[in-house]
Amino acid sequence: MTIQSFHPPARILMGPGPSDVNPRILEAMSRPTIGHLDPAFVGMMDEVKVMTQYAFQTKNEATFTISAPGSAGMEFCFVNLVEPGDKVIICQNGVFGGRMKENVTRIGAQAIMVENDWGTVVDPNALEDALKANPDASIVAFVHAETSTGAMSDAETLCKIAHKYDCLTIVDAVTSLGGSPLKVDEWEIDAIYSGTQKCLSCTPGLSPVSFSDRALERVKARKTPVQSWFLDINLLLGYWGSGTRAYHHTAPINTLYGLHEALVLLQEEGLENAWARHRKNHEMLKAGIEAMGLSFIVKEGDRLPQLNAVSIPDGVDEAAVRSALLNEYNLEIGAGLGALAGKVWRIGIMGYASNRKNVMYCLGVLDTVLAGLGADINTGAALPEAAKID
Ligand SMILES: *Cc1c(COP(=O)(O)O)cnc(C)c1O
């Protein structure tokens, strides 16, 4: 048998990521590969840097892209800022805080966990109590937009509290970048990482990152070398920084063309407009979901517009619903993760996938599939309610 070229089915991606990729980005990625030290490519990297600064709302010089997915951006922040024996406070309210803990313990540092119920935001008072109880802590880390639950924490307040106790902050903005207000300089975030496949609607595999001057000073003051060679910021700045570019690794050239185009698209739309679009499409989905008789697990006001964790009606086989959506309607939504496995669906309305047409389609097919299974919902109510939001 001869294996043939792979042609993926035409899905609509409304899960926790990846999101639908804008065709302009795919087109950009199909352009000819050039050398990664070619002056033309170096010029493009500089533009990626400037546009990433805009997306993060920062003037940080140390703003660039890790050649690996969001998880590597997370590891990049921890391996550069944490040394063996350090104490790190991690505020956990979902899956990704658990991964932060894993990073810290593998470094040989101590993770002090501040646990919040899944589906709630990080409690600033609990953070402050932990800081008082651990005056020797040096870093506070938390997830801005918890994709596993759909809760958005108050990053600005958490950073203020951390700084009051002389701690640097590491913030996960994988799902917030390009989808919800995020202001690195104004909120005084010290180290931040994101991903390309959520609200930027690029292909997966890159992690935009940024370090403040304060974070760079901390790196300089390290007593031990950075544990990871690939993620050592000192070496990466020699590759991404201004001046002569030294070979570190071969950048994923075509993926970076894609990120460049994604950031051009973000500039064209305007950051505030992108945030407003994600909010509006969430309002539409919410109107439909609630009309159907389903509910959100996160309380109003704490919800992440681009990731909606929705309750499953009693007696419904949630996996069967997701399979029907995928196989019969080419629509992907997400399953619950960790403590919420089997308890919620996660509907993402991120980036290019965040539009009116998709929200109506998702509500319509969800209604149809649930009604077909005899679920206890208000069939036919979702679309008229959602259509009222404009
Ligand atoms: C998706 C996600 C990650 C991991 O990103 P990958 O690109 O899958 O490695 C980390 N944190 C959050 C909050 C995410 O949503």
The ligand as a MOL file (V3000), in Angstrom:
LIG
                    3D

  0  0  0     0  0            999 V3000
M  V30 BEGIN CTAB
M  V30 COUNTS 15 15 0 0 0
M  V30 BEGIN ATOM
M  V30 1 C -2.6540 25.7670 26.0730 0
M  V30 2 C -2.1030 26.2610 27.3630 0
M  V30 3 C -0.7760 26.0090 27.7540 0
M  V30 4 C 0.1560 25.1070 26.9910 0
M  V30 5 O 0.4070 25.5300 25.7150 0
M  V30 6 P 0.9450 24.4690 24.6200 0
M  V30 7 O 1.1390 25.3150 23.4210 0
M  V30 8 O -0.1240 23.4410 24.5100 0
M  V30 9 O 2.1920 23.8970 25.1420 0
M  V30 10 C -0.3150 26.5710 28.9300 0
M  V30 11 N -1.1260 27.3380 29.6880 0
M  V30 12 C -2.3960 27.5880 29.3600 0
M  V30 13 C -3.2460 28.4330 30.2500 0
M  V30 14 C -2.9250 27.0470 28.1840 0
M  V30 15 O -4.1930 27.2930 27.8560 0
M  V30 END ATOM
M  V30 BEGIN BOND
M  V30 1 1 1 2
M  V30 2 1 2 3
M  V30 3 2 2 14
M  V30 4 1 3 4
M  V30 5 2 3 10
M  V30 6 1 4 5
M  V30 7 1 5 6
M  V30 8 2 6 7
M  V30 9 1 6 8
M  V30 10 1 6 9
M  V30 11 1 10 11
M  V30 12 2 11 12
M  V30 13 1 12 13
M  V30 14 1 12 14
M  V30 15 1 14 15
M  V30 END BOND
M  V30 END CTAB
M  END
